Amino acid sequence: GQSLEQPSEVTAVEGAIVQINCTYQTSGFYGLSWYQQHDGGAPTFLSYNALDGLEETGRFSSFLSRSDSYGYLLLQELQMKDSASYFCAVREERDDKIIFGKGTRLHILP
Amino acid sequence: GAVVSQHPSWVICKSGTSVKIECRSLDFQATTMFWYRQFPKQSLMLMATSNEGSKATYEQGVEKDKFLINHASLTLSTLTVTSAHPEDSSFYICSANETPGLAGRETQYFGPGTRLLVL
């Protein structure tokens, strides 16, 4: 079966760094994506890892270890506007489907 | 970047009516589009894969006669919720897969979503 595990909630302080972990178990694997979703909005793409290692995009970085079926999203210099839900998602090689994790609600304290 | 649009952005309808939602890729071709549903405070659940020129593939537990999908062109897929009931009220989101895509780069783009409320 397919499963993605990520913490349901994380709380951090403005200006700090936070890491959201994701472990996955899928029948096929093509890449790991991260999406941000604010309340009432659609998910917006943040990053994508197809190969092992770290991908950096501004304040956001994403890491993948295919051998460990594990990845994380790292958010630096947290801002209040980063308060949102963050989803890891796996693209399956077989049919390009993207399967989402349950999401992590990030709360940022001033 | 690639843009996917959805129409309408929100709809309120009476129980028993049918509602059609359109998903368009605006500046790229998409042989495959996906339809998701999201209930409040939950994750996106894949409903079906829409393939241009062929029948859609539905995920387990999704009624194909209830959620009709048509993908008649490389830029348009439609989802029709037939005989909608209050339990169908949800946030419906489509995504489109850019064709051809580039290896090592995410090529699936999400629409802004359609909020459906069935009274």
Interface residues (C-beta under 8 A of the other chain):
Chain A: G31 S33 Y35 G41 A42 P43 T44 F45 Y48 A50 L51 F87 R91 D95 D96 K97 I98 I99 F100 G101 K102 G103
Chain B: T32 F34 Y36 Q42 S43 L44 M45 L46 T49 T57 I93 S95 N97 A103 G104 R105 E106 Q108 Y109 F110 G111 P112 G113
